[in-house]
Each structure stands twice: as C-alpha cells, then as structure tokens.
C-alpha cells in the first residue's frame, strides 16, 4: 500500500473538492494551527497603553486556525492506514 494522504486515517476530504482528482483535504493528525493573516484580521488588538491583550474567545481562535490542506497524493511521514473498507478519515 502506498503511504499517501488519501489513504491515511487522519485525512479528511474537503467536500468542495470531493469529486476532483487529485482531491484536496485536511490533515488532522495534529491540532489546528493559527494562521497569522487570519489572526491579524480576526483577533482584537490591544488599545494603546493596555498592558494585557483583550480577551480572545474560543470562536475567534477557531476562526483563525485550521488543519493543513494537502493534496491526496501528498505524504507527511505520519501515515496511518485506514481501517478496512474506510475511504478517508472522519476524525
């Protein structure tokens, strides 16, 4: 078996590209990471003179983070085969 994303249990197909070949999806082997441009747009900036950053809600953190996007034929080195009969992850 070839070790690639579209055969890994941690990979989730992006529904927008489900019918395309090669398909794109998200690698869910690790927690989502914060995306700097999204943080800049979504997270509040402290006012001038404030010593502590404003409170950041869980929703704001969720919106400013994501799992890495990969192509079906990619491979990261953390491959784990899908259980028999499964075709991608629903982790």
NORQUIJO-V246435 format. One record per residue. RES is the residue in one letter. PHI is phi as a letter, one per 30 degrees, with the letter a starting at -180 (* if undefined). D_FIRST is the distance of its C-alpha to the first C-alpha in Angstrom with 2 decimals. Layout:
# NORQUIJO-V246435
[[RES	PHI	D_FIRST] [RES	PHI	D_FIRST]]
This chain:
# NORQUIJO-V246435
[[X	*	0.00] [X	d	3.78] [X	d	6.35] [X	b	8.97] [X	e	11.86] [X	d	11.53] [X	c	8.61] [X	c	10.65] [X	d	13.38] [X	c	15.99] [X	c	15.87] [X	b	18.61] [X	d	19.14] [X	d	22.62] [X	e	24.56] [X	d	26.52] [X	c	23.57] [X	e	21.64] [X	d	22.31] [X	d	21.82] [X	b	19.03] [X	d	17.87] [X	d	18.44] [X	c	19.74] [X	a	19.59] [X	c	20.54] [X	d	18.76] [X	c	20.36] [X	d	19.18] [X	b	22.75] [X	d	26.13] [X	d	27.42] [X	c	29.34] [X	d	32.81] [X	c	33.15] [X	e	36.36] [X	d	37.66] [X	d	37.24] [X	d	39.03] [X	d	41.84] [X	d	42.30] [X	c	41.88] [X	d	43.12] [X	d	46.89] [X	c	48.60] [X	d	51.32] [X	d	54.84] [X	e	56.88] [X	j	58.29] [X	d	55.87] [X	c	54.71] [X	b	51.78] [X	d	49.08] [X	d	49.41] [X	d	47.46] [X	c	43.94] [X	d	42.75] [X	d	39.30] [X	d	39.12] [X	d	39.87] [X	d	37.14] [X	d	34.64] [X	d	35.69] [X	c	35.47] [X	b	31.90] [X	a	28.40] [X	d	24.71] [X	d	23.23] [X	d	22.22] [X	b	18.96] [X	c	17.45] [X	e	14.23] [X	d	12.65] [X	d	14.09] [X	a	12.85] [X	c	15.42] [X	j	14.24] [X	c	14.59] [X	d	11.08] [X	b	11.07] [X	d	8.70] [X	d	10.90] [X	d	12.81] [X	e	12.43] [X	i	14.05] [X	c	14.21] [X	b	13.49] [X	j	14.30] [X	c	16.71] [X	b	20.32] [X	d	21.16]]
